[in-house]
Amino acid sequence: GQLFRYTSTERAKRNLMVFIRPTILRDGMAADGVSQRKYNYMRAEQIYRDEQGLSLMPHTAQPVLPAQNQALPPEVRAFLNAGRTR
């Protein structure tokens, strides 16, 4: 065992950089629109990846976010509808 044993204590510092782009939203409708666009983008990416499939696990379905109207709880949907009728 001693002949083939390998130990290494190497430390490498890595930095994670996150770039944030601020967006000014003047009302709830603008926030809802931005949120909906980003949600739909992520959902479309998941659907695309599901159609491409995984090379390691063929015929395996990938998880996909539900359509946005289905994802919202009834309380949130009621709140959004109340805001739109004002």
N, C-alpha and C positions, 0 to 999 in steps of 0.2 A: 503494500500500500504506500509506503513512504516514497518510493521511486516515482510514482505517477501522480502524487498529490500536487495540487496547484493552489497557491494562495496569492491573492493580490489585494493590496489596500490602496487603490488609486482613487483619488478624489478629484472630481471635475466640477467646477462651478458653472452652472447654467442659469441664464436669465430668461425669464418669460416676459415678453413685451406684449402689452395689450393696448391697442389703439382705439380710442373712444372718439366718436364723432357726435357732437351734440346736435340735437334737433329741437327746435322751439315749436311746441304744440300750443296753439292758442285756445283750443276748446276740446271737449271730449270726443267730438266727431273726428277731429284730426287724429287724435290718439287712437281711436278705434280703427281708423283707416290704415294707419301705419302698422298697428298690431296685426290687423287682418292680412295685410300684404306679406309681412314677415312670416306669419303662421302658414299662409298658403304656399309661400316659397319653400319652407321646410317640409311641408307635406308633399309638395311636388317632387322634391329631391328624394324623399323616402319612396315614393311611388316609382320613380325612375330607377332607383337602386334595386327595388323589389323586382322590376321587370328585367333588369340586367342579371339578377341572381348572384349567388355566391359560388365561386368556382370550387371551393372546398366542400360545400354542402349543397349540391344541386337539388332542385325540387323542394327547397325549404323556403317558406314564406317569411318575409321580413316584416317586422312590426311597422305599422303605418298609423300616423295620427288620424283621429276621426275628423270628419268635416267640421269646420269651426262651429256651425250652429248646433251640432250634436255635442260638442265638447263643453259648451257652456251649461252650467247648472241652471235650473229654472229661475232661481232668485236673481242671478246675474242677468239673464235674458229679460226678466221683468224690469229690472233697473234700467237696462239699456233702452228698452222700449219706452219707458216713462220719460227718459231724457230726450228722446227723439220727438215726442209729442209736444214738448214745451215750446 
